[in-house]
Amino acid sequence: MASEQVAAWRWYRNTDIVIAAAVIGMVVMMVIPVPTVLLDFLLTVNITFSLIILLVSMYNNEPLQFSSFPSLLLVMTLFRLSLNVSSTRLILLNGFAGQIIEKFGLFVLGGNPVVGFIIFLILVIIQFIVITKGAERVSEVAARFTLDAMPGKQMSIDADLNAGLITEKEALDRRRRIQSEADFYGAMDGASKFIKGDAIAAIVIVLINIIGGFVIGILQRKMSALDSLNTYTILTVGEGLVAQIPALLISTATGITVTRAATSEANLSHEFTTQLMGRPRALAIAAGGLALLAVLGMPPLPFLTLSTILGFTAYAIKRAQDQQKLAVIEKEKDEQVEEIRKPENVISLIQVDVLELEMGYSLIPLVDVSQGGDLLDRVVIIRRQCALEYGIVLPPIRMRDNMQLKPNSYVIKIKGVEVASGELMLDHYLAMSSGVTEDGIQGIETVEPAFGLPAKWIPASLREHAELAGYTVVDPSSVIATHLTEIIKGHSHEILGKQDVQNLLDHIKKTHPAVVEELIPGLLTVGEVQKVLAGLLRERVPIRDLVTILESLADHARVTKDVDMLIEYVRQALARNIVKQYADATDTLHVITLDPNVEQIIRESIQYTEHGSFITVDPEKAQSIFKSLTANVEKAAEKGYQPIILCAPVVRIYFKKLTERLIPNLTVLSYNELEGRVNVQSLGVVSI
């Protein structure tokens, strides 16, 4: 057994020598006479290899599995032509070219040269006009389309590679495959010309053999004209049929190969079976049509026989398909039962959406595009706005109806907990007074949900009148969109999670890898970066300039890991962006300062622990600070200025924490956050 394997391996390793010798032998056959016994064997080899090529082309799933077919086509054409030359030589010299040609001339043709010549012409016409012409056209079109599609396919591969969907090796394999497809169809387009030329050569050779044999039989062999014509015509046509049958097989293989879809996942026989027999209704209709033709007078035996076969086949296939569908349904039910039994099935029930918007059933038209609702488009705009203004990528906002709510009400939830609610009137507009309205308008008194301003719901007929009177008029979709935007801005520090931060870091790493690699994980963890970013968002400081934030953290994280201190350092790095939000057109900042005694009290009240720092102020002193702060804030608001506290950098974060419950949206800045070009104007001093 081992010796047989070694011999087989040696044969396989030396096949290149064998093939090269065979090609040389084909050329030699055209010059050197071949014995009839060897010619019979070679004709048999020709038929055998043609049959193998046809079967291989049928069992391929895609054309590239037979990529050597164009070259093999050339070799087989050369082999067939060399056999034609050798057989022609024997026919003209001896009047005998072996038993195979003789059998084809006598047995297949029945000894009738006219019938044989007609059959030969029919085979040549079928091969030349029908099969070869069609295969040539398909190869030409496939080659052209493949070449035209190459740039688009290359760009698709590059896009998948850049997106990380495929590896470098997979991209290289796909590029090679595209190049191989283009080369294959281009080669098949040229190889089809060999088949066309072979068919033309066969006709010429037959005519030469008949005319030459007729002349040789009369002049050299002293045969009568009739005997000479009969003998050489039978031999010539027999030789032509022996050559054309393999040629017809290879032409058919060529057509099958080039017409196969490149994405097929099954061989040709399987596709025929599944696609032709996969429609029992079509088979049943065909059976009925055959039976009807038999009733109308057609021969009953063949028509009724085929009708019965098709009808039975259609019934069997339909029954098998129904059983298969039942089996699939039963399998799905079993899988559902098993899924329910699994303990981890409850995980989907505890999943909480980060952002939810629940609405009463009367507000569904706001979401339904078919009813003119544009709330979905507004949500897309909100996500873009938050990305541009604050640098956060919001998760998808889940919108659903809730039958337990009032028909016109809605609820905004963050992580499953209600944070805001409101009521709308779909057929009305919300009119808010700007303070300079000319006259009052009739409407339903209400409160604007986002900012708590007094407003009125007015009918659509009063919209223009309200706008002319100086009111700000908005539609219900704008009301809910504005409310949702303000809730997101006010709770952005809760929405930003560690995974969101990781996604942002991955994005920054593509363009600034050194910044991320220096900071994480050597200096800070993702969780610590998330706390810093959340602290900035809590005071509505945008984190869009994430590179500057990370660079500032990398510079100061070596000195301290205290999150509050890191936030202060980052704020100083973002000073220009922070102050720009509050300065007016003349770069003037109207602020309320802290008395030095107040700052001293806050410094002395700071407590440092291993878990961070916090502030503990004496209740009486804190009450005095709150009283003075409230008075100054009201004074600034009366003058039309946004209340802004300016204090020392050391106490800024702690004063913000101290006053957060009293005035949540109070802006507190430090001196280090001011730029030289900013003019500071004091509106008051918080004292004790």
Secondary structure by P-SEA (a helix, b strand, c coil): caaaaaaaaaaaaaaaaaaaaaaaaaaaaacccccaaaaaaaaaaaaaaaaaaaaaaaaccccccccaaaaaaaaaaaaaaaaaaaaaaaaaacccccaaaaaaacccccccaaaaaaaaaaaaaaacccaaaaaaaaaaaaaaaaaaaaaaaaaaaaaaaaaccccaaaaaaaaaaaaaaaaaaaaaaaaaaaaaaaaaaaaaaaaaaaaaaaaaaaccccccaaaaaaaaaaaaaaaaaaaaaaaaaaaaaaaaaaaccccccccaaaaaaaaaaccaaaaaaaaaaaaaaaaacccaaaaaaaaaaaaaaaaaaaaaaaaaaaaaaaaaaaaaaaaaacccccccccccccbbbbbcccccccccccccccaaaaaaaaaaaaaaaccccccbbbbbbbccccccbbbbbccccccccccccccbbbbbbccccccccbbbbbcccccccbbbbccccaaaaaaaaccccccaaaaaaaaaaaaaaaaccccccaaaaaaaaaaaaaccaaaaaacccccccaaaaaaaaaaaaaacccccaaaaaaaaaaacccccccaaaaaaaaaaaaaaaaaaacccccccccbbbbcaaaaaaaaaaccccccbbbbbccaaaaaaaaaaaaaaaaaaaaacccbbbbbcccaaaaaaaaaccccccbbbbccccccccbbbbbcccccc
